[in-house]
Structure formats: structure tokens, C-alpha cells
Amino acid sequence: MSAWMNVEAALPDDGEAVIIHTLGGEVWTGSIDGGVWRNVAGERIHEEEPVLHWRPFPDAPKEKK
């Protein structure tokens, strides 16, 4: 699984769903859209509790054959 990325070091691609961690310690699914962080419902994440870190989703489990 990928490590947490600091938003000051790198950002995900626009529209890519990622796991985000905010200043308030909350962990959500979200994305960035033209420099604006949004939660999974598409609502803007307020500047009072900014996103500090993000990470890609882990790979889905592989089915044994």
C-alpha cells in the first residue's frame, strides 16, 4: 500500500478518488478538482479543516483461481 503523501509535496491527479486526512484528524474519501478539495459527495472541504495528507486506494483483493 502507498504511504501518505503530504499535500505540500505532491497532489493526486484532478478527479482521482483518494483517501484524505484533514487537520481535524478526520479521514475521508475525496478528490481534488482544480486545486479545490472535495469530499466524496462533491462538497467543498472548508479551509478551516484543510487536507494535510492523501493516499491512493489500495488495490482490490485478488480472487484465487
C-alpha positions in Angstrom: 0.0 0.0 0.0 1.2 3.5 -0.8 2.4 5.8 2.0 0.6 9.0 3.0 1.6 12.0 0.8 1.9 15.5 2.2 -0.1 17.9 0.1 2.8 20.3 0.0 5.0 17.6 -1.6 2.5 16.2 -4.3 -1.1 16.2 -5.2 -3.2 13.5 -6.9 -4.5 13.9 -10.4 -7.6 16.0 -10.7 -10.7 13.9 -10.1 -8.8 10.9 -8.8 -10.6 9.4 -5.8 -8.2 9.1 -2.9 -8.2 8.8 0.9 -7.7 12.2 2.6 -6.6 13.2 6.1 -7.6 16.6 7.4 -6.2 18.9 10.1 -9.0 17.9 12.4 -7.8 14.2 12.2 -10.7 13.1 10.0 -10.2 10.5 7.2 -12.5 10.6 4.2 -12.7 9.7 0.6 -12.2 12.7 -1.6 -10.6 14.2 -4.6 -9.0 17.5 -5.8 -10.7 19.5 -8.6 -8.7 22.4 -10.0 -7.0 23.0 -6.6 -10.2 22.6 -4.6 -10.5 19.5 -2.3 -13.9 17.9 -2.3 -15.4 15.1 -0.3 -17.0 12.0 -1.9 -20.3 13.9 -2.3 -18.6 16.6 -4.2 -18.9 19.2 -1.5 -16.0 21.6 -1.0 -13.8 20.9 2.1 -13.6 24.0 4.1 -10.3 25.8 4.7 -10.8 25.7 8.4 -10.1 22.0 8.3 -7.7 21.6 5.3 -6.5 18.4 3.8 -3.0 17.7 5.0 -2.3 14.3 3.5 -3.7 11.9 0.9 -3.0 8.4 -0.3 -4.3 6.3 -3.2 -6.8 3.5 -2.5 -5.2 0.1 -2.0 -5.6 -2.5 -4.8 -8.7 -4.6 -4.6 -8.3 -8.2 -3.3 -7.3 -10.7 -5.9 -9.5 -13.7 -6.3 -7.7 -17.0 -6.0 -8.3 -19.3 -9.0 
